[in-house]
């Protein structure tokens, strides 16, 4: 017996999920939203055979439907329970010398040792700051939110305070505003404003709408100028509070999380708007550093 769709194309009967009325969501999107990892990470797990749906190794393009049994590394994932977790967002002031990674083969400090542990899922960094850059870093337990904030198509604005070494001419600033060709394509600053300093050391405030690796440093280096200090001060409309010391974090209020989700086209959890989280520093981390 052969079953065909409306276009008279043959459907293989081997996958019973394909006959359900509800198409469901792609498995990597579902697991990312639960905070298990970023969508890109989960796609790599699928390729490596680490994820299974109803006992069958998942493939890219497979969709999750309510009632499916999902395992990661052979361990069951309670999708229903994890789906009840509300989206949380941390603002972290990353200091110079820390790596945005869970582990570092060179033994350097990593940011995740300073953060409060979420009840479910894990914190996912929204982009990266290199080891010599400090400033604002967002983290969330919602992988889909992280993915949308990082995706180039969203053109999320970033703002940096930059101290440069070298004589900066008006011609250089014009080129950096109009665009220069780097090894991985053209790039430019959306805005450049002088922020003080004199002589060979000057501060500038710059904004751009992309997050390529070391993009701020490489733009200045294209003009023969060295960046001696780099601080990210704003991302996606969220600013770095001046009183938030390096190595400390605070959690966005429910209203702020809702605004951030809406800004990238995500539906806000209904209960999120009535809960009160409140801002707080990472007291646990602060106590451990005082010891």
Residue frames as qw, qx, qy, qz and C-alpha x, y, z in Angstrom:
[[0.000, 0.888, 0.460, 0.000, 0.00, 0.00, 0.00],
 [0.437, 0.156, 0.014, 0.886, 1.30, 3.46, -0.89],
 [0.110, -0.831, -0.437, 0.326, 0.28, 6.71, 0.79],
 [0.414, 0.344, 0.224, 0.813, 0.58, 9.95, -1.18],
 [0.055, -0.485, -0.322, 0.811, 0.07, 13.61, -0.35],
 [0.433, 0.738, 0.331, -0.398, -2.03, 16.10, -2.32],
 [0.252, 0.748, -0.442, -0.426, 0.75, 16.58, -4.85],
 [0.967, 0.210, -0.058, -0.136, 0.83, 12.83, -5.42],
 [0.296, 0.638, -0.670, 0.236, 4.37, 12.49, -4.12],
 [0.817, -0.181, -0.547, 0.032, 5.17, 9.25, -2.32],
 [0.353, -0.728, 0.395, -0.434, 5.65, 9.41, 1.46],
 [0.480, 0.201, -0.833, 0.190, 7.80, 6.82, 3.13],
 [0.690, -0.560, -0.263, -0.374, 5.80, 5.13, 5.90],
 [0.696, 0.026, -0.550, 0.461, 8.91, 4.47, 8.01],
 [0.155, 0.050, -0.411, 0.897, 8.56, 7.64, 10.08],
 [0.144, -0.613, -0.777, -0.017, 5.18, 7.60, 11.80],
 [0.158, -0.583, -0.276, 0.748, 5.63, 11.20, 13.01],
 [0.043, -0.103, 0.448, 0.887, 5.28, 12.44, 9.45],
 [0.178, -0.427, -0.783, -0.416, 1.61, 11.38, 9.41],
 [0.170, -0.567, -0.590, 0.550, 0.54, 13.58, 12.35],
 [0.193, 0.864, 0.409, 0.222, -1.53, 16.62, 11.66],
 [0.242, -0.956, 0.102, 0.133, 0.76, 18.93, 13.65],
 [0.705, 0.595, -0.266, 0.280, 4.05, 19.56, 11.87],
 [0.753, -0.540, -0.114, 0.358, 5.77, 20.55, 15.11],
 [0.020, 0.961, -0.266, -0.073, 8.99, 22.55, 15.52],
 [0.674, 0.496, -0.499, 0.225, 12.52, 21.72, 14.47],
 [0.828, -0.411, -0.321, 0.203, 14.19, 19.79, 17.26],
 [0.556, 0.085, -0.201, 0.802, 17.21, 22.12, 17.45],
 [0.135, -0.519, -0.068, -0.841, 14.92, 25.11, 17.92],
 [0.723, -0.561, -0.289, -0.279, 12.98, 23.38, 20.71],
 [0.822, -0.280, -0.266, 0.418, 16.07, 22.29, 22.62],
 [0.364, 0.296, -0.101, 0.877, 17.72, 25.69, 22.17],
 [0.346, -0.615, -0.140, -0.694, 14.68, 27.41, 23.63],
 [0.819, -0.506, -0.267, -0.035, 14.95, 25.12, 26.66],
 [0.217, -0.894, 0.377, -0.107, 18.47, 26.41, 27.30],
 [0.945, -0.142, 0.232, 0.183, 20.34, 23.19, 26.55],
 [0.537, -0.212, 0.373, 0.726, 22.61, 25.06, 24.17],
 [0.249, 0.534, -0.183, -0.787, 22.62, 27.44, 21.25],
 [0.835, 0.427, 0.150, -0.313, 20.93, 26.32, 18.06],
 [0.497, 0.680, -0.538, -0.043, 24.31, 25.97, 16.37],
 [0.197, -0.429, 0.842, -0.261, 25.63, 23.79, 19.20],
 [0.706, 0.104, 0.586, -0.383, 22.58, 21.54, 19.07],
 [0.759, 0.576, -0.154, -0.261, 22.89, 21.13, 15.32],
 [0.267, 0.592, -0.755, 0.089, 26.42, 19.84, 15.89],
 [0.447, -0.190, 0.788, -0.378, 25.08, 17.42, 18.52],
 [0.820, 0.352, 0.236, -0.386, 22.56, 16.12, 15.99],
 [0.607, 0.639, -0.460, -0.106, 25.30, 15.55, 13.42],
 [0.058, 0.486, -0.832, 0.261, 27.30, 13.68, 16.06],
 [0.608, -0.178, -0.742, -0.220, 24.35, 11.38, 16.83],
 [0.129, 0.054, -0.694, 0.707, 23.96, 12.61, 20.42],
 [0.454, 0.122, 0.294, -0.832, 20.22, 13.36, 20.15],
 [0.058, -0.159, -0.947, -0.272, 17.45, 10.82, 19.56],
 [0.516, -0.001, 0.087, -0.852, 13.68, 11.15, 19.11],
 [0.892, -0.001, 0.132, -0.431, 11.55, 8.16, 20.08],
 [0.830, -0.245, 0.479, 0.147, 14.63, 5.96, 20.04],
 [0.736, 0.515, 0.260, 0.355, 15.73, 7.01, 16.57],
 [0.469, -0.272, 0.065, 0.838, 18.84, 9.20, 16.00],
 [0.231, 0.851, 0.267, -0.388, 17.67, 12.70, 15.14],
 [0.559, 0.258, 0.385, 0.688, 18.53, 14.30, 11.82],
 [0.033, -0.270, 0.003, 0.962, 18.72, 17.95, 10.84],
 [0.364, -0.086, -0.470, -0.799, 15.19, 18.95, 9.85],
 [0.364, -0.351, -0.861, 0.056, 13.46, 16.53, 12.24],
 [0.292, -0.500, -0.013, -0.815, 10.59, 18.13, 14.14],
 [0.064, -0.064, -0.844, 0.529, 9.50, 17.70, 17.73],
 [0.477, -0.411, -0.407, -0.662, 5.83, 17.10, 18.50],
 [0.499, -0.449, 0.418, -0.612, 4.12, 16.93, 21.86],
 [0.939, -0.141, 0.203, -0.238, 4.58, 13.51, 23.39],
 [0.752, 0.500, -0.392, 0.176, 7.84, 12.68, 21.60],
 [0.797, -0.555, 0.079, 0.226, 10.56, 11.11, 23.75],
 [0.424, 0.825, -0.280, 0.246, 13.82, 13.00, 23.41],
 [0.834, -0.454, 0.034, 0.312, 17.21, 11.88, 24.71],
 [0.260, 0.888, -0.350, 0.144, 20.57, 13.62, 24.81],
 [0.167, 0.521, -0.809, 0.215, 23.59, 11.34, 25.18],
 [0.453, -0.132, -0.882, -0.015, 21.14, 8.58, 26.08],
 [0.080, -0.280, -0.657, 0.695, 19.58, 10.55, 28.92],
 [0.070, 0.702, 0.677, 0.209, 15.91, 11.63, 28.69],
 [0.084, 0.080, -0.043, 0.992, 15.11, 15.32, 28.29],
 [0.043, 0.604, 0.739, -0.294, 11.90, 16.37, 30.04],
 [0.159, 0.314, 0.360, 0.864, 10.74, 18.81, 27.40],
 [0.320, -0.724, -0.511, -0.337, 7.40, 19.50, 29.09],
 [0.575, -0.680, -0.268, 0.367, 8.98, 20.39, 32.45],
 [0.476, -0.195, 0.139, 0.846, 11.75, 22.49, 30.95],
 [0.098, 0.513, 0.487, 0.700, 9.22, 24.34, 28.79],
 [0.365, -0.821, -0.437, -0.029, 7.67, 25.75, 31.97],
 [0.550, -0.396, -0.088, 0.730, 10.89, 27.61, 32.85],
 [0.193, 0.953, 0.192, -0.130, 10.60, 31.35, 32.25],
 [0.641, 0.552, -0.052, 0.531, 13.14, 33.22, 30.18],
 [0.503, -0.795, -0.025, 0.339, 15.86, 34.85, 32.25],
 [0.573, 0.679, -0.071, 0.453, 18.58, 37.29, 31.18],
 [0.633, -0.603, -0.067, 0.481, 21.74, 38.24, 33.06],
 [0.318, 0.905, -0.162, 0.233, 23.83, 41.34, 32.51],
 [0.851, -0.350, 0.012, 0.391, 27.46, 40.51, 33.29],
 [0.096, 0.952, -0.286, -0.056, 30.38, 42.93, 33.48],
 [0.954, 0.110, -0.034, 0.278, 33.17, 40.84, 32.00],
 [0.326, -0.852, 0.292, 0.287, 36.64, 41.80, 33.20],
 [0.481, 0.688, -0.538, -0.076, 39.82, 41.66, 31.15],
 [0.046, -0.451, 0.875, -0.172, 41.50, 38.26, 31.46],
 [0.605, 0.106, 0.706, -0.354, 38.37, 36.08, 31.44],
 [0.059, 0.089, -0.817, -0.567, 37.41, 33.78, 28.58],
 [0.671, 0.118, 0.113, -0.723, 33.82, 33.47, 27.32],
 [0.605, 0.181, -0.754, -0.181, 33.84, 29.68, 27.46],
 [0.845, -0.454, -0.063, -0.276, 32.81, 26.88, 29.80],
 [0.846, -0.370, 0.204, 0.325, 36.32, 25.45, 29.87],
 [0.310, 0.889, -0.327, -0.078, 39.67, 26.70, 28.74],
 [0.953, 0.116, -0.176, 0.216, 42.43, 24.25, 27.73],
 [0.433, 0.511, -0.348, 0.656, 45.03, 26.79, 28.89],
 [0.493, -0.401, -0.629, 0.448, 43.50, 27.01, 32.34],
 [0.044, 0.209, -0.049, 0.976, 42.52, 30.66, 32.09],
 [0.233, 0.290, 0.634, -0.678, 39.55, 31.97, 34.12],
 [0.049, -0.343, -0.747, -0.568, 36.15, 31.48, 32.45],
 [0.279, -0.296, 0.020, -0.913, 33.08, 33.63, 32.96],
 [0.684, -0.323, -0.505, -0.416, 30.69, 30.84, 33.97],
 [0.554, -0.150, -0.672, 0.468, 32.38, 30.23, 37.32],
 [0.042, -0.006, -0.311, 0.949, 31.13, 33.64, 38.52],
 [0.431, -0.188, -0.331, -0.818, 27.50, 33.26, 37.51],
 [0.565, -0.079, 0.596, -0.565, 24.57, 32.04, 39.63],
 [0.063, -0.005, 0.959, 0.277, 23.40, 28.62, 38.50],
 [0.544, -0.056, -0.207, -0.811, 19.94, 28.57, 36.86],
 [0.668, -0.099, 0.596, -0.434, 17.37, 26.10, 38.23],
 [0.816, 0.320, 0.480, 0.036, 16.90, 24.54, 34.78],
 [0.636, 0.738, 0.044, 0.221, 18.95, 24.64, 31.61],
 [0.662, -0.292, 0.022, 0.690, 22.16, 26.64, 31.51],
 [0.051, 0.848, -0.017, -0.527, 23.37, 30.12, 30.74],
 [0.695, 0.409, 0.381, 0.452, 24.12, 30.80, 27.07],
 [0.260, -0.516, 0.085, 0.812, 26.38, 33.73, 26.22],
 [0.495, 0.811, 0.302, -0.078, 24.99, 36.12, 23.63],
 [0.501, 0.798, -0.226, 0.245, 28.08, 36.49, 21.48],
 [0.828, -0.232, -0.172, 0.481, 31.60, 36.77, 22.83],
 [0.018, -0.971, 0.231, -0.052, 34.13, 39.28, 24.06],
 [0.762, 0.353, -0.443, 0.313, 37.79, 38.39, 23.58],
 [0.721, -0.371, -0.408, 0.419, 40.06, 37.93, 26.58],
 [0.380, -0.067, -0.109, 0.916, 41.42, 41.50, 26.35],
 [0.214, -0.411, -0.295, -0.835, 38.00, 43.14, 26.07],
 [0.032, -0.244, -0.774, 0.583, 35.83, 44.01, 29.05],
 [0.316, 0.021, -0.074, -0.945, 32.29, 45.23, 29.41],
 [0.684, 0.087, 0.307, -0.656, 28.69, 44.19, 28.93],
 [0.205, 0.112, -0.930, -0.284, 27.87, 40.58, 28.15],
 [0.714, -0.092, 0.091, -0.688, 24.30, 39.24, 28.06],
 [0.085, 0.107, -0.991, -0.002, 23.50, 35.66, 29.05],
 [0.675, -0.050, 0.024, -0.735, 20.16, 33.88, 28.89],
 [0.454, -0.076, 0.877, -0.138, 18.63, 30.47, 29.54],
 [0.679, 0.574, 0.353, -0.291, 16.62, 30.79, 26.31],
 [0.545, -0.171, 0.579, 0.582, 18.68, 29.52, 23.39],
 [0.369, 0.649, 0.559, 0.360, 16.26, 30.84, 20.78],
 [0.093, -0.985, -0.097, 0.110, 16.53, 34.34, 22.25],
 [0.484, -0.598, 0.422, 0.480, 20.34, 34.07, 22.20],
 [0.555, 0.201, 0.640, 0.492, 20.25, 32.87, 18.60],
 [0.248, 0.840, 0.422, 0.234, 18.11, 35.77, 17.42],
 [0.244, -0.939, 0.073, 0.231, 20.19, 38.36, 19.26],
 [0.501, -0.468, 0.542, 0.486, 23.35, 36.98, 17.62],
 [0.639, 0.430, 0.576, 0.275, 21.98, 36.45, 14.10],
 [0.304, -0.136, 0.254, 0.908, 23.51, 38.91, 11.57],
 [0.005, -0.515, -0.632, -0.579, 20.11, 39.54, 9.94],
 [0.323, -0.791, -0.495, 0.157, 18.88, 41.28, 13.12],
 [0.357, 0.571, -0.068, 0.736, 21.64, 43.93, 12.92],
 [0.560, -0.751, -0.321, 0.142, 21.65, 44.39, 16.70],
 [0.215, 0.852, -0.206, 0.431, 23.51, 47.57, 17.63],
 [0.784, -0.350, -0.254, 0.444, 26.60, 47.36, 19.84],
 [0.041, 0.952, -0.117, 0.279, 28.37, 50.31, 21.45],
 [0.839, -0.130, -0.206, 0.487, 32.00, 50.40, 22.58],
 [0.172, -0.961, 0.196, 0.093, 34.31, 52.81, 24.36],
 [0.890, 0.254, 0.006, 0.378, 37.69, 52.57, 22.61],
 [0.272, -0.871, 0.267, 0.309, 41.06, 53.98, 23.61],
 [0.842, 0.483, 0.062, 0.233, 43.42, 54.11, 20.65],
 [0.518, -0.611, 0.279, 0.530, 47.15, 54.70, 20.31],
 [0.473, 0.174, 0.528, 0.684, 48.23, 56.70, 17.29],
 [0.101, 0.327, -0.019, -0.939, 47.39, 59.88, 15.46],
 [0.341, 0.512, 0.788, 0.017, 43.81, 59.76, 14.15],
 [0.025, -0.114, 0.288, 0.950, 42.99, 61.99, 11.19],
 [0.549, 0.350, 0.247, -0.718, 39.62, 63.14, 9.91],
 [0.541, 0.378, -0.598, -0.455, 40.29, 61.14, 6.74],
 [0.151, 0.096, -0.971, 0.158, 40.62, 57.96, 8.81],
 [0.312, 0.252, 0.660, -0.636, 37.33, 58.61, 10.58],
 [0.573, 0.419, -0.143, -0.689, 35.61, 59.19, 7.24],
 [0.447, 0.283, -0.813, -0.245, 36.92, 55.89, 5.87],
 [0.020, -0.034, -0.932, 0.359, 35.84, 54.00, 9.00],
 [0.430, 0.353, 0.426, -0.713, 32.35, 55.49, 8.68],
 [0.586, 0.460, -0.312, -0.590, 32.03, 54.85, 4.94],
 [0.977, 0.013, 0.185, -0.106, 33.44, 51.34, 5.11],
 [0.035, 0.681, -0.712, -0.169, 36.74, 49.54, 4.63],
 [0.886, 0.178, -0.372, -0.210, 37.50, 46.11, 3.15],
 [0.495, -0.555, 0.647, -0.168, 38.73, 43.56, 5.69],
 [0.020, 0.295, -0.928, -0.229, 39.92, 40.01, 4.95],
 [0.145, 0.313, 0.935, -0.084, 36.38, 38.67, 5.55],
 [0.117, 0.695, 0.621, 0.344, 34.49, 41.41, 3.75],
 [0.065, 0.547, 0.000, 0.834, 33.54, 45.09, 4.09],
 [0.450, -0.582, -0.594, 0.325, 32.82, 46.62, 7.51],
 [0.107, 0.530, -0.016, 0.841, 32.19, 50.03, 9.01],
 [0.110, -0.286, -0.640, 0.705, 31.21, 51.90, 12.14],
 [0.014, 0.753, 0.624, 0.208, 27.68, 53.25, 12.25],
 [0.122, -0.968, -0.020, -0.220, 28.82, 56.19, 14.38],
 [0.698, 0.013, -0.296, 0.652, 32.15, 57.48, 15.71],
 [0.201, -0.932, -0.095, -0.285, 32.33, 60.16, 18.40],
 [0.388, 0.442, -0.523, 0.618, 35.34, 61.63, 20.13],
 [0.685, -0.632, -0.345, -0.116, 35.25, 60.93, 23.88],
 [0.420, -0.883, 0.208, 0.005, 38.28, 62.74, 25.24],
 [0.838, -0.183, 0.251, 0.448, 42.00, 62.30, 25.56],
 [0.236, 0.935, -0.191, -0.184, 44.82, 64.10, 23.84],
 [0.125, -0.644, 0.723, 0.217, 48.05, 63.44, 22.03],
 [0.291, 0.246, -0.879, -0.287, 48.65, 59.82, 20.99],
 [0.060, -0.245, -0.942, 0.222, 46.03, 58.40, 23.37],
 [0.373, -0.035, -0.060, -0.925, 42.42, 59.26, 22.59],
 [0.319, 0.241, 0.866, -0.301, 39.03, 57.79, 23.49],
 [0.348, 0.020, -0.468, -0.812, 36.23, 57.25, 21.00],
 [0.546, 0.178, 0.676, -0.461, 32.69, 55.96, 21.31],
 [0.247, 0.218, -0.707, -0.626, 31.71, 53.77, 18.36],
 [0.715, 0.158, 0.507, -0.455, 28.63, 51.78, 17.34],
 [0.252, 0.280, -0.780, -0.500, 28.21, 49.00, 14.79],
 [0.792, 0.033, 0.149, -0.591, 25.59, 46.42, 13.86],
 [0.880, 0.225, -0.415, -0.053, 27.60, 43.24, 13.59],
 [0.653, -0.657, 0.358, -0.120, 29.66, 40.99, 15.80],
 [0.852, 0.401, -0.300, 0.151, 32.39, 39.46, 13.69],
 [0.830, -0.350, -0.146, 0.408, 35.47, 38.29, 15.55],
 [0.490, -0.413, 0.019, 0.768, 37.59, 41.23, 16.80],
 [0.368, 0.705, 0.457, 0.400, 35.74, 43.52, 14.38],
 [0.149, -0.986, -0.062, 0.045, 36.32, 46.74, 16.37],
 [0.546, -0.602, 0.398, 0.427, 40.04, 46.13, 16.75],
 [0.607, 0.160, 0.587, 0.511, 40.42, 45.10, 13.11],
 [0.261, 0.879, 0.343, 0.202, 38.65, 48.19, 11.83],
 [0.225, -0.947, 0.172, 0.149, 41.06, 50.48, 13.69],
 [0.638, -0.368, 0.537, 0.411, 44.05, 48.33, 12.74],
 [0.615, 0.538, 0.471, 0.332, 43.10, 48.75, 9.06],
 [0.150, 0.959, 0.038, 0.238, 44.05, 52.41, 9.53],
 [0.572, 0.380, -0.447, 0.573, 47.33, 51.65, 11.30],
 [0.332, -0.580, 0.286, -0.687, 45.85, 52.48, 14.70],
 [0.400, 0.002, -0.880, 0.256, 46.27, 50.24, 17.77],
 [0.595, -0.609, -0.226, -0.473, 43.43, 49.69, 20.27],
 [0.247, 0.336, -0.718, 0.557, 44.87, 49.84, 23.78],
 [0.211, 0.136, 0.749, -0.614, 41.56, 49.54, 25.67],
 [0.365, -0.158, -0.612, -0.683, 38.15, 48.26, 24.60],
 [0.189, 0.165, 0.757, -0.603, 34.93, 48.24, 26.65],
 [0.168, -0.402, -0.724, -0.535, 31.50, 47.21, 25.41],
 [0.086, 0.043, 0.428, -0.899, 29.03, 49.62, 26.96],
 [0.607, 0.262, 0.255, -0.706, 25.73, 48.72, 25.28],
 [0.012, 0.042, -0.928, -0.371, 24.09, 45.82, 23.44],
 [0.177, -0.456, -0.812, -0.319, 20.53, 45.57, 22.07],
 [0.266, -0.707, -0.190, -0.627, 19.52, 48.74, 23.89],
 [0.766, -0.608, -0.190, 0.081, 20.79, 47.50, 27.27],
 [0.222, 0.823, -0.358, 0.381, 23.55, 49.61, 28.81],
 [0.676, -0.029, -0.570, 0.467, 26.34, 48.67, 31.20],
 [0.407, -0.884, -0.211, -0.097, 25.45, 50.24, 34.58],
 [0.278, 0.751, -0.402, 0.445, 28.33, 52.47, 35.76],
 [0.459, -0.588, 0.512, -0.425, 28.15, 51.01, 39.29],
 [0.993, -0.004, 0.062, -0.101, 28.27, 47.37, 38.19],
 [0.277, -0.729, 0.601, 0.177, 31.83, 46.33, 39.01],
 [0.527, 0.438, -0.688, -0.238, 33.84, 43.98, 36.81],
 [0.217, 0.102, -0.955, 0.175, 33.02, 40.36, 37.63],
 [0.290, 0.248, 0.660, -0.647, 29.51, 41.13, 38.93],
 [0.101, -0.256, -0.764, -0.584, 26.11, 40.50, 37.34],
 [0.362, 0.204, 0.492, -0.765, 22.47, 41.38, 37.78],
 [0.234, 0.330, 0.891, 0.206, 19.26, 39.94, 36.37],
 [0.158, -0.164, -0.315, -0.921, 16.88, 41.88, 34.17],
 [0.439, 0.177, 0.540, -0.696, 13.37, 42.47, 35.45],
 [0.484, 0.363, 0.795, 0.036, 10.52, 40.60, 33.79],
 [0.364, 0.856, 0.211, -0.301, 9.42, 43.75, 31.97],
 [0.017, 0.759, -0.518, -0.394, 12.92, 44.23, 30.53],
 [0.377, -0.100, 0.895, 0.218, 13.11, 40.59, 29.45],
 [0.481, 0.606, 0.619, -0.135, 9.75, 40.99, 27.73],
 [0.258, 0.887, -0.099, -0.369, 10.93, 44.07, 25.84],
 [0.148, -0.552, 0.744, 0.348, 14.07, 42.27, 24.72],
 [0.448, 0.165, 0.874, 0.094, 12.09, 39.26, 23.48],
 [0.443, 0.766, 0.410, -0.222, 9.62, 41.42, 21.58],
 [0.064, 0.823, -0.332, -0.457, 12.49, 43.33, 19.94],
 [0.029, -0.366, 0.854, 0.368, 13.56, 40.13, 18.14],
 [0.602, 0.049, -0.460, -0.651, 10.06, 38.89, 17.36],
 [0.312, -0.053, -0.932, 0.179, 9.62, 36.36, 20.17],
 [0.535, -0.596, -0.389, -0.455, 6.38, 35.85, 22.06],
 [0.067, -0.454, 0.596, -0.660, 6.63, 36.79, 25.73],
 [0.342, -0.249, -0.895, 0.143, 5.58, 34.18, 28.28],
 [0.342, -0.699, -0.350, -0.521, 2.31, 35.36, 29.82],
 [0.706, -0.635, -0.273, 0.155, 3.41, 34.63, 33.39],
 [0.626, 0.075, -0.108, 0.768, 6.68, 36.49, 32.85],
 [0.034, 0.553, 0.103, 0.826, 4.94, 39.85, 33.00],
 [0.582, -0.690, -0.148, -0.404, 3.45, 39.30, 36.44],
 [0.844, -0.288, -0.252, 0.377, 6.46, 37.83, 38.22],
 [0.065, -0.963, 0.218, -0.142, 8.95, 40.02, 40.04],
 [0.879, 0.096, -0.231, 0.407, 12.57, 39.02, 39.83],
 [0.311, -0.940, 0.081, 0.117, 14.28, 42.30, 40.66],
 [0.539, 0.690, -0.405, 0.264, 17.81, 43.29, 39.95],
 [0.748, -0.634, 0.192, 0.041, 20.57, 41.81, 42.01],
 [0.195, 0.726, -0.659, -0.024, 24.31, 41.47, 41.99],
 [0.834, 0.063, -0.548, 0.014, 25.88, 38.06, 42.11],
 [0.484, -0.744, 0.304, -0.345, 26.08, 37.98, 45.90],
 [0.966, -0.187, 0.153, 0.088, 27.38, 34.43, 45.97],
 [0.746, 0.439, -0.052, 0.499, 30.26, 35.33, 43.71],
 [0.001, 0.821, -0.209, 0.532, 30.92, 38.50, 45.67],
 [0.731, -0.611, 0.239, -0.189, 31.11, 36.55, 48.95],
 [0.957, 0.014, 0.105, 0.271, 33.49, 34.02, 47.46],
 [0.544, 0.613, -0.104, 0.564, 35.79, 36.77, 46.19],
 [0.258, -0.825, 0.225, -0.450, 35.90, 38.46, 49.60],
 [0.908, -0.410, 0.083, 0.014, 37.11, 35.29, 51.30]]
